Amino acid sequence: MSQIPMDPVVRLRGAVALTGRFPALSGVDLTVSRGEVVSVVGANGAGKTTLLRVLAGLVPPRSGEVLVLGVDLCQEPAAVRRRVGLLGHAPSLYDELTAKENVRFALRAAGVAAGEVAGALERVGIIGRLATTPVGGLSAGQRRRVALAALVARAPELWLLDEPHAALDPGARELLAGLIAGAAAGGAAVVFSSHEPEAAAALSDRQAVMGGGRITELRSGSRRAKLSSLGEGDSHVA
Amino acid sequence: MWRDALLVAGKDIRIELRSRVTLWQVVPVAVLSLVLYAFALGPVRHTLASAAPGLFWLAVLFSTVLATQRSFAIEAGEGTRDGLRASGIDPAGVFLGKAAAIAAELAVLQVVLWASMTVLFGVHVHAVWLALVASLLATIGLACAGTLYGALSAGLRVRETLLPLLVLPILAPVLLAASRAWAGALAGPVADGVSWLRVLGPFALTYLVVGIVLYGPLLEAG
């Protein structure tokens, strides 16, 4: 495996963000490098989703230093959107469009040539009739897979996944683990939130525990150890 | 911007072709309103003919509200509005695309209403070019203003009731000018009708420009 550069994709210093008038993030420090997978866990209302939305450029930070891919989001919150891929808690799909049409639209909206649609859908197991059925007729898990396919086809530099395990069966969870590992191996940084600390730790290099809008603990994940035991690990994680 | 506009317009029109909300709900409501106006005015052809331009544009005006509500209902699905923002798509392109899709739906609606009016009210257009130019300008104005105010109300819980309150007074100049222009096209004098194009043109241009400039901040604020 080739060595991946260490420059930080995400660099937060004292990041503060509001939802309405209330602080959802109240001084978050976090650095994520290329090729690194960071999981974010915590109770409901801890600030996980807001953190991901800030990194996606959807919620402008109120203060602090927020650099994503070298762009200062305090100054230009929308400037990184085409380089970042967000899988929100709800898959952003149009019910009347087919899986293929939804992925093609997502790619073109992000300014990416829509050549890899069928391949991306195949990678997430949406094949045959499923790919040409309006997504309103698909199950929650299948819709989640379609949203994942759009992310896979876009191949963003920063993957942001908000509770990506929700609505996924065990097979799809394995698939998700493979996609996260593949993205990291390709040099992308991955940040995902989860309500399952142990399962999330197994997929991540580091795990941030959030509470009250802050990161209260930053601990090691077990992905690196797993890769090392398989003889695939390279030390590209800070 | 133009590439994004084509993308969004194509998406909205494709969704409309699949769901057929305009075809099965908006168009029938508009035609039905013409029939009801005809009942209310009575069977006197002369009365119907003189009222026809105003009734036509009143029906188009109310249909604009319905088409705009439908256009923003498409983006009210789970996470779709966020998805659109997160994709990095040009907001001005989204505005133009959504306005173009609404304009296309209104154009189809006007053809059906025109045909219905000819049958119900017995009116015929003498200056077709004037009617077409007035329709084009009015449609651009209605679609652009509707899209702008649709975005303004889209993030609110009371959007269904708020949108008509916001947009109907704003569209009143289009109702007046398009009706007068069509009156000139139907019964003459044509010169009187042409003078109302001077209201429709600037209205359309103003909302086109304001929409391109303001849609981004509105999308972010929603």
Interface residues (C-beta under 8 A of the other chain):
Chain A: A56 G57 L58 A78 R81 R82 V84 L86 G88 H89 A90 P91 S92 L93 Y94 D95 E96 L97 E101 F105 A106 R108 A109 A110 G111 P134
Chain B: D4 L7 K11 R14 I15 R18 S19 I74 G77 E78 G79 T80 R81 D82 G83 L84 R85 A86 S87 G88 I89 E220
